[in-house]
Amino acid sequence: MLPTEERQSTDDAIEAQTDTLEDLPTTEQGPFTGYSSALGFPDPLDASPANVRVGLRKLIEKDSPISRASVYQLYVEGCPHRERATKAVRHALNHVLVTMLRAGEIVQEDELGDGSPEGQVLRLAEGPRVRERPAGRRDLQEIPPSELFVVLERLDSGSTSTTLDEEALLRGLLEHYGYNRLTAIRRRYLSRVLEFYRANREGSSLGDASTEHEA
């Protein structure tokens, strides 16, 4: 039998393939749209860091705030020389991202406080901390926690009951972004977001005045 972690990884991969066919966005507008090899992002394993930096800047400027995990995915989509965000590709991109962070060109926040790639959110230094947007081509686990906090706050404040239970809030997020299935992958991510939201809601700046709304 496979080890538990390996079985979980295999199950997630199978479920992700199913989601791609059944319940993933197909829009051509909004966040994460417009990426293809025609963009010609430089190969992070062969090109100079300066050239890779230009590609990363364009990506982050267009779709930030954005998680590191999503940066890897979208950069590869825009790179005609790479098909997967392998460990070597991620390492090369991270090298350039660190340079951009040190230069103050971009900012990174650990929005879930756990160091996970989904919680490590990048944005331009001069850009808004939160941008509430439609899903676009993003799956739920690709939406930054800070953006989900804004929606959670609205769901909470709009409820007639004192406190909505976890299932109601998760379903509310699902409906808000136009999805039908609360898959295991989505549930795990949204549950972590909800746990952090509830632990830090009192006296926090979740969804503060820097939020920018987009139709």
CYANA upper distance limits for C-alpha pairs under 8 A (distance plus 0.5 A):
  2 LEU  CA      6 GLU  CA      6.61
  2 LEU  CA      7 ARG  CA      6.29
  3 PRO  CA      7 ARG  CA      6.66
  4 THR  CA      8 GLN  CA      6.65
  5 GLU  CA      9 SER  CA      6.70
  6 GLU  CA     10 THR  CA      6.68
  7 ARG  CA     11 ASP  CA      6.58
  8 GLN  CA     12 ASP  CA      6.58
  9 SER  CA     13 ALA  CA      6.73
 10 THR  CA     14 ILE  CA      6.80
 11 ASP  CA     15 GLU  CA      6.62
 12 ASP  CA     16 ALA  CA      6.46
 12 ASP  CA    185 ILE  CA      7.29
 13 ALA  CA     17 GLN  CA      6.82
 14 ILE  CA     18 THR  CA      6.90
 15 GLU  CA     19 ASP  CA      6.66
 15 GLU  CA    183 THR  CA      8.35
 16 ALA  CA     20 THR  CA      6.69
 17 GLN  CA     21 LEU  CA      7.22
 18 THR  CA     22 GLU  CA      6.67
 19 ASP  CA     23 ASP  CA      5.55
 19 ASP  CA     24 LEU  CA      6.49
 20 THR  CA     24 LEU  CA      5.69
 23 ASP  CA    179 TYR  CA      7.06
 23 ASP  CA    180 ASN  CA      7.25
 23 ASP  CA    181 ARG  CA      7.44
 24 LEU  CA    137 ARG  CA      8.17
 24 LEU  CA    139 ASP  CA      7.02
 24 LEU  CA    179 TYR  CA      8.25
 25 PRO  CA    135 ALA  CA      8.32
 25 PRO  CA    136 GLY  CA      7.39
 25 PRO  CA    137 ARG  CA      5.73
 25 PRO  CA    138 ARG  CA      7.52
 25 PRO  CA    139 ASP  CA      7.80
 26 THR  CA    137 ARG  CA      6.97
 27 THR  CA     33 THR  CA      8.21
 27 THR  CA    136 GLY  CA      6.66
 27 THR  CA    137 ARG  CA      6.62
 28 GLU  CA     33 THR  CA      6.25
 28 GLU  CA     34 GLY  CA      7.72
 28 GLU  CA    136 GLY  CA      8.09
 28 GLU  CA    137 ARG  CA      8.02
 29 GLN  CA     33 THR  CA      6.28
 29 GLN  CA     34 GLY  CA      8.32
 29 GLN  CA    136 GLY  CA      6.60
 29 GLN  CA    137 ARG  CA      8.24
 30 GLY  CA    133 ARG  CA      8.38
 30 GLY  CA    134 PRO  CA      7.40
 30 GLY  CA    135 ALA  CA      7.74
 30 GLY  CA    136 GLY  CA      4.80
 30 GLY  CA    137 ARG  CA      7.45
 31 PRO  CA     63 ASP  CA      6.49
 31 PRO  CA    133 ARG  CA      8.14
 31 PRO  CA    134 PRO  CA      8.09
 31 PRO  CA    135 ALA  CA      7.30
 31 PRO  CA    136 GLY  CA      5.20
 31 PRO  CA    137 ARG  CA      6.54
 31 PRO  CA    138 ARG  CA      7.28
 32 PHE  CA     63 ASP  CA      7.15
 32 PHE  CA     74 LEU  CA      7.86
 32 PHE  CA    136 GLY  CA      7.02
 32 PHE  CA    137 ARG  CA      5.86
 32 PHE  CA    138 ARG  CA      6.86
 33 THR  CA    136 GLY  CA      7.50
 33 THR  CA    137 ARG  CA      6.55
 35 TYR  CA     39 LEU  CA      7.40
 35 TYR  CA     74 LEU  CA      7.32
 35 TYR  CA     77 GLU  CA      6.41
 35 TYR  CA     78 GLY  CA      5.81
 36 SER  CA     77 GLU  CA      5.84
 36 SER  CA     78 GLY  CA      5.12
 36 SER  CA     79 CYS  CA      7.86
 36 SER  CA     80 PRO  CA      8.40
 37 SER  CA     41 PHE  CA      8.00
 37 SER  CA     77 GLU  CA      6.69
 37 SER  CA     78 GLY  CA      5.04
 37 SER  CA     79 CYS  CA      5.63
 37 SER  CA     80 PRO  CA      4.93
 38 ALA  CA     78 GLY  CA      7.32
 38 ALA  CA     79 CYS  CA      8.45
 38 ALA  CA     80 PRO  CA      7.75
 39 LEU  CA     78 GLY  CA      5.76
 39 LEU  CA     79 CYS  CA      7.47
 40 GLY  CA     78 GLY  CA      6.53
 40 GLY  CA     79 CYS  CA      5.86
 40 GLY  CA     80 PRO  CA      6.46
 41 PHE  CA     52 VAL  CA      7.63
 41 PHE  CA     55 GLY  CA      6.04
 41 PHE  CA     75 TYR  CA      7.48
 41 PHE  CA     76 VAL  CA      8.50
 41 PHE  CA     78 GLY  CA      5.95
 41 PHE  CA     79 CYS  CA      4.96
 41 PHE  CA     80 PRO  CA      7.61
 42 PRO  CA     46 ASP  CA      8.35
 42 PRO  CA     47 ALA  CA      6.27
 42 PRO  CA     51 ASN  CA      7.01
 42 PRO  CA     52 VAL  CA      6.13
 42 PRO  CA     55 GLY  CA      7.60
 42 PRO  CA     79 CYS  CA      6.75
 42 PRO  CA     81 HIS  CA      8.38
 43 ASP  CA     47 ALA  CA      5.90
 43 ASP  CA     52 VAL  CA      7.86
 43 ASP  CA     79 CYS  CA      6.91
 43 ASP  CA     80 PRO  CA      8.31
 43 ASP  CA     81 HIS  CA      6.41
 43 ASP  CA     82 ARG  CA      7.53
 44 PRO  CA     48 SER  CA      8.20
 44 PRO  CA     49 PRO  CA      7.99
 44 PRO  CA     52 VAL  CA      6.57
 44 PRO  CA     89 VAL  CA      6.77
 44 PRO  CA     92 ALA  CA      6.31
 44 PRO  CA     93 LEU  CA      6.88
 45 LEU  CA     88 ALA  CA      8.03
 45 LEU  CA     89 VAL  CA      6.95
 45 LEU  CA     92 ALA  CA      6.88
 47 ALA  CA     51 ASN  CA      6.99
 47 ALA  CA     52 VAL  CA      7.15
 48 SER  CA     52 VAL  CA      6.95
 49 PRO  CA     53 ARG  CA      6.46
 49 PRO  CA     96 VAL  CA      6.60
 50 ALA  CA     54 VAL  CA      7.12
 51 ASN  CA     55 GLY  CA      7.29
 52 VAL  CA     56 LEU  CA      6.77
 52 VAL  CA     93 LEU  CA      8.24
 52 VAL  CA     96 VAL  CA      7.77
 53 ARG  CA     57 ARG  CA      6.48
 53 ARG  CA     96 VAL  CA      6.67
 53 ARG  CA     97 LEU  CA      8.16
 53 ARG  CA    100 MET  CA      8.25
 54 VAL  CA     58 LYS  CA      6.87
 55 GLY  CA     59 LEU  CA      6.83
 55 GLY  CA     75 TYR  CA      8.22
 56 LEU  CA     60 ILE  CA      6.57
 56 LEU  CA     71 VAL  CA      8.42
 56 LEU  CA     75 TYR  CA      7.72
 56 LEU  CA     97 LEU  CA      8.44
 57 ARG  CA     61 GLU  CA      6.37
 58 LYS  CA     62 LYS  CA      6.64
 59 LEU  CA     63 ASP  CA      6.73
 59 LEU  CA     64 SER  CA      8.37
 59 LEU  CA     71 VAL  CA      7.99
 59 LEU  CA     74 LEU  CA      8.21
 59 LEU  CA     75 TYR  CA      7.85
 60 ILE  CA     64 SER  CA      5.49
 60 ILE  CA     65 PRO  CA      7.88
 60 ILE  CA     66 ILE  CA      7.55
 60 ILE  CA     71 VAL  CA      8.10
 60 ILE  CA    122 LEU  CA      7.89
 60 ILE  CA    123 ARG  CA      6.83
 60 ILE  CA    124 LEU  CA      7.37
 61 GLU  CA    123 ARG  CA      7.95
 61 GLU  CA    124 LEU  CA      6.93
 64 SER  CA    122 LEU  CA      6.98
 64 SER  CA    123 ARG  CA      5.37
 64 SER  CA    124 LEU  CA      7.56
 64 SER  CA    127 GLY  CA      8.45
 65 PRO  CA    121 VAL  CA      6.64
 65 PRO  CA    122 LEU  CA      5.97
 65 PRO  CA    123 ARG  CA      5.11
 65 PRO  CA    124 LEU  CA      8.31
 65 PRO  CA    128 PRO  CA      8.27
 65 PRO  CA    129 ARG  CA      7.34
 65 PRO  CA    130 VAL  CA      7.15
 65 PRO  CA    131 ARG  CA      7.52
 65 PRO  CA    144 PRO  CA      7.53
 66 ILE  CA     70 SER  CA      7.00
 66 ILE  CA     71 VAL  CA      7.40
 66 ILE  CA    121 VAL  CA      5.75
 66 ILE  CA    122 LEU  CA      5.80
 66 ILE  CA    123 ARG  CA      7.08
 66 ILE  CA    142 GLU  CA      8.44
 66 ILE  CA    143 ILE  CA      8.03
 66 ILE  CA    144 PRO  CA      6.78
 67 SER  CA     71 VAL  CA      6.89
 67 SER  CA    117 PRO  CA      7.09
 67 SER  CA    118 GLU  CA      5.94
 67 SER  CA    119 GLY  CA      6.94
 67 SER  CA    120 GLN  CA      5.91
 67 SER  CA    121 VAL  CA      4.66
 67 SER  CA    122 LEU  CA      6.40
 67 SER  CA    142 GLU  CA      7.63
 67 SER  CA    143 ILE  CA      8.38
 67 SER  CA    144 PRO  CA      6.83
 68 ARG  CA     72 TYR  CA      6.93
 68 ARG  CA    117 PRO  CA      6.09
 68 ARG  CA    118 GLU  CA      7.22
 68 ARG  CA    120 GLN  CA      6.35
 68 ARG  CA    121 VAL  CA      6.68
 68 ARG  CA    122 LEU  CA      7.21
 69 ALA  CA     73 GLN  CA      7.09
 69 ALA  CA    117 PRO  CA      5.72
 69 ALA  CA    118 GLU  CA      6.37
 69 ALA  CA    142 GLU  CA      8.47
 70 SER  CA     74 LEU  CA      6.58
 70 SER  CA    118 GLU  CA      8.37
 70 SER  CA    142 GLU  CA      6.98
 71 VAL  CA     75 TYR  CA      6.41
 72 TYR  CA     76 VAL  CA      6.84
 72 TYR  CA     85 ALA  CA      6.45
 72 TYR  CA     89 VAL  CA      8.49
 72 TYR  CA     90 ARG  CA      6.85
 72 TYR  CA     93 LEU  CA      7.93
 73 GLN  CA     77 GLU  CA      6.89
 73 GLN  CA     84 ARG  CA      8.20
 73 GLN  CA     85 ALA  CA      6.75
 74 LEU  CA     78 GLY  CA      6.80
 75 TYR  CA     79 CYS  CA      6.67
 76 VAL  CA     80 PRO  CA      8.28
 76 VAL  CA     82 ARG  CA      6.31
 76 VAL  CA     83 GLU  CA      6.66
 76 VAL  CA     84 ARG  CA      6.84
 76 VAL  CA     85 ALA  CA      6.72
 77 GLU  CA     82 ARG  CA      8.37
 77 GLU  CA     83 GLU  CA      7.65
 79 CYS  CA     83 GLU  CA      8.34
 85 ALA  CA     89 VAL  CA      6.08
 85 ALA  CA     90 ARG  CA      6.61
 86 THR  CA     90 ARG  CA      6.69
 87 LYS  CA     91 HIS  CA      6.57
 88 ALA  CA     92 ALA  CA      6.74
 89 VAL  CA     93 LEU  CA      6.70
 90 ARG  CA     94 ASN  CA      6.44
 91 HIS  CA     95 HIS  CA      6.76
 92 ALA  CA     96 VAL  CA      7.26
 93 LEU  CA     97 LEU  CA      6.66
 94 ASN  CA     98 VAL  CA      6.53
 95 HIS  CA     99 THR  CA      7.08
 96 VAL  CA    100 MET  CA      6.86
 97 LEU  CA    101 LEU  CA      6.64
 98 VAL  CA    102 ARG  CA      6.61
 99 THR  CA    103 ALA  CA      6.70
100 MET  CA    104 GLY  CA      6.82
100 MET  CA    105 GLU  CA      5.77
100 MET  CA    106 ILE  CA      6.44
101 LEU  CA    105 GLU  CA      6.48
101 LEU  CA    106 ILE  CA      5.70
101 LEU  CA    107 VAL  CA      6.51
101 LEU  CA    108 GLN  CA      7.97
104 GLY  CA    125 ALA  CA      7.10
105 GLU  CA    124 LEU  CA      6.81
105 GLU  CA    125 ALA  CA      6.15
106 ILE  CA    122 LEU  CA      7.24
106 ILE  CA    123 ARG  CA      6.10
106 ILE  CA    124 LEU  CA      4.85
106 ILE  CA    125 ALA  CA      5.14
107 VAL  CA    122 LEU  CA      6.17
107 VAL  CA    123 ARG  CA      5.96
107 VAL  CA    124 LEU  CA      6.59
107 VAL  CA    125 ALA  CA      5.84
108 GLN  CA    120 GLN  CA      6.98
108 GLN  CA    121 VAL  CA      5.93
108 GLN  CA    122 LEU  CA      5.00
108 GLN  CA    123 ARG  CA      7.09
109 GLU  CA    119 GLY  CA      8.28
109 GLU  CA    120 GLN  CA      6.23
109 GLU  CA    121 VAL  CA      5.84
109 GLU  CA    122 LEU  CA      7.21
110 ASP  CA    114 ASP  CA      7.64
110 ASP  CA    115 GLY  CA      6.74
110 ASP  CA    116 SER  CA      8.46
110 ASP  CA    119 GLY  CA      5.91
110 ASP  CA    120 GLN  CA      5.13
110 ASP  CA    121 VAL  CA      6.88
111 GLU  CA    119 GLY  CA      5.51
111 GLU  CA    120 GLN  CA      6.83
111 GLU  CA    121 VAL  CA      7.27
111 GLU  CA    144 PRO  CA      8.40
111 GLU  CA    145 PRO  CA      6.69
111 GLU  CA    146 SER  CA      7.22
112 LEU  CA    116 SER  CA      8.11
112 LEU  CA    119 GLY  CA      5.58
112 LEU  CA    120 GLN  CA      8.29
112 LEU  CA    145 PRO  CA      7.55
112 LEU  CA    192 ARG  CA      8.09
112 LEU  CA    193 VAL  CA      7.31
112 LEU  CA    196 PHE  CA      6.78
113 GLY  CA    119 GLY  CA      7.81
114 ASP  CA    119 GLY  CA      7.80
115 GLY  CA    119 GLY  CA      7.06
115 GLY  CA    120 GLN  CA      7.03
116 SER  CA    120 GLN  CA      6.81
118 GLU  CA    141 GLN  CA      7.74
118 GLU  CA    142 GLU  CA      7.49
118 GLU  CA    144 PRO  CA      7.72
119 GLY  CA    144 PRO  CA      7.42
119 GLY  CA    145 PRO  CA      7.23
121 VAL  CA    144 PRO  CA      7.19
123 ARG  CA    127 GLY  CA      6.86
123 ARG  CA    128 PRO  CA      8.23
123 ARG  CA    129 ARG  CA      7.76
124 LEU  CA    128 PRO  CA      8.47
128 PRO  CA    210 SER  CA      6.26
128 PRO  CA    211 THR  CA      7.01
128 PRO  CA    212 GLU  CA      7.10
129 ARG  CA    210 SER  CA      6.43
129 ARG  CA    211 THR  CA      7.00
130 VAL  CA    146 SER  CA      6.65
130 VAL  CA    147 GLU  CA      6.45
130 VAL  CA    207 GLY  CA      7.38
130 VAL  CA    210 SER  CA      6.85
130 VAL  CA    211 THR  CA      5.04
130 VAL  CA    212 GLU  CA      6.62
131 ARG  CA    147 GLU  CA      6.89
131 ARG  CA    211 THR  CA      5.98
131 ARG  CA    212 GLU  CA      5.02
131 ARG  CA    213 HIS  CA      6.16
131 ARG  CA    214 GLU  CA      7.65
132 GLU  CA    147 GLU  CA      6.02
132 GLU  CA    150 VAL  CA      7.99
132 GLU  CA    211 THR  CA      7.44
132 GLU  CA    212 GLU  CA      6.59
132 GLU  CA    213 HIS  CA      5.31
132 GLU  CA    214 GLU  CA      6.63
133 ARG  CA    147 GLU  CA      8.44
133 ARG  CA    213 HIS  CA      6.88
133 ARG  CA    214 GLU  CA      5.67
133 ARG  CA    215 ALA  CA      7.24
134 PRO  CA    177 TYR  CA      7.10
134 PRO  CA    214 GLU  CA      8.05
134 PRO  CA    215 ALA  CA      7.67
135 ALA  CA    139 ASP  CA      7.68
135 ALA  CA    140 LEU  CA      8.20
135 ALA  CA    143 ILE  CA      8.14
135 ALA  CA    177 TYR  CA      6.18
135 ALA  CA    178 GLY  CA      8.40
138 ARG  CA    142 GLU  CA      6.12
138 ARG  CA    143 ILE  CA      7.12
139 ASP  CA    143 ILE  CA      7.49
140 LEU  CA    174 LEU  CA      8.37
140 LEU  CA    177 TYR  CA      8.41
140 LEU  CA    186 ARG  CA      6.87
140 LEU  CA    190 LEU  CA      8.46
141 GLN  CA    185 ILE  CA      8.33
141 GLN  CA    186 ARG  CA      6.54
141 GLN  CA    189 TYR  CA      6.48
141 GLN  CA    190 LEU  CA      7.88
143 ILE  CA    147 GLU  CA      7.29
143 ILE  CA    148 LEU  CA      7.57
144 PRO  CA    148 LEU  CA      7.15
145 PRO  CA    149 PHE  CA      6.59
145 PRO  CA    193 VAL  CA      6.51
146 SER  CA    150 VAL  CA      7.22
146 SER  CA    206 LEU  CA      7.24
146 SER  CA    207 GLY  CA      6.93
147 GLU  CA    151 VAL  CA      7.43
147 GLU  CA    207 GLY  CA      7.77
148 LEU  CA    152 LEU  CA      6.62
148 LEU  CA    173 LEU  CA      8.22
148 LEU  CA    193 VAL  CA      8.13
149 PHE  CA    153 GLU  CA      6.58
149 PHE  CA    193 VAL  CA      8.20
149 PHE  CA    194 LEU  CA      8.46
149 PHE  CA    197 TYR  CA      6.93
149 PHE  CA    206 LEU  CA      6.83
149 PHE  CA    207 GLY  CA      6.66
150 VAL  CA    154 ARG  CA      6.94
150 VAL  CA    206 LEU  CA      7.64
150 VAL  CA    207 GLY  CA      5.42
151 VAL  CA    155 LEU  CA      6.70
151 VAL  CA    173 LEU  CA      7.67
152 LEU  CA    156 ASP  CA      6.54
152 LEU  CA    169 LEU  CA      7.54
152 LEU  CA    173 LEU  CA      7.80
152 LEU  CA    194 LEU  CA      8.45
153 GLU  CA    157 SER  CA      6.55
154 ARG  CA    158 GLY  CA      6.40
155 LEU  CA    159 SER  CA      6.73
155 LEU  CA    169 LEU  CA      7.59
155 LEU  CA    172 GLY  CA      7.61
156 ASP  CA    163 THR  CA      7.36
156 ASP  CA    164 LEU  CA      7.10
156 ASP  CA    169 LEU  CA      8.43
159 SER  CA    163 THR  CA      8.03
159 SER  CA    164 LEU  CA      7.55
164 LEU  CA    168 ALA  CA      6.57
164 LEU  CA    169 LEU  CA      6.86
165 ASP  CA    169 LEU  CA      6.94
166 GLU  CA    170 LEU  CA      6.63
166 GLU  CA    191 SER  CA      8.33
166 GLU  CA    194 LEU  CA      8.23
167 GLU  CA    171 ARG  CA      6.56
168 ALA  CA    172 GLY  CA      6.48
169 LEU  CA    173 LEU  CA      6.78
170 LEU  CA    174 LEU  CA      6.78
170 LEU  CA    187 ARG  CA      7.98
170 LEU  CA    190 LEU  CA      7.18
170 LEU  CA    191 SER  CA      8.05
171 ARG  CA    175 GLU  CA      6.64
171 ARG  CA    182 LEU  CA      7.91
172 GLY  CA    176 HIS  CA      6.54
173 LEU  CA    177 TYR  CA      6.94
174 LEU  CA    178 GLY  CA      6.82
174 LEU  CA    179 TYR  CA      5.73
174 LEU  CA    180 ASN  CA      7.26
174 LEU  CA    181 ARG  CA      8.13
174 LEU  CA    182 LEU  CA      7.51
175 GLU  CA    179 TYR  CA      6.31
175 GLU  CA    180 ASN  CA      7.60
182 LEU  CA    186 ARG  CA      6.53
182 LEU  CA    187 ARG  CA      6.54
183 THR  CA    187 ARG  CA      6.49
184 ALA  CA    188 ARG  CA      6.60
185 ILE  CA    189 TYR  CA      7.01
186 ARG  CA    190 LEU  CA      6.52
187 ARG  CA    191 SER  CA      6.29
188 ARG  CA    192 ARG  CA      6.89
189 TYR  CA    193 VAL  CA      6.85
190 LEU  CA    194 LEU  CA      6.53
191 SER  CA    195 GLU  CA      6.52
192 ARG  CA    196 PHE  CA      6.75
193 VAL  CA    197 TYR  CA      6.57
194 LEU  CA    198 ARG  CA      6.61
195 GLU  CA    199 ALA  CA      6.68
196 PHE  CA    200 ASN  CA      6.59
197 TYR  CA    201 ARG  CA      6.05
197 TYR  CA    206 LEU  CA      8.30
198 ARG  CA    202 GLU  CA      8.44
200 ASN  CA    204 SER  CA      6.42
200 ASN  CA    206 LEU  CA      8.44
201 ARG  CA    205 SER  CA      8.32
201 ARG  CA    206 LEU  CA      7.31
207 GLY  CA    211 THR  CA      6.67
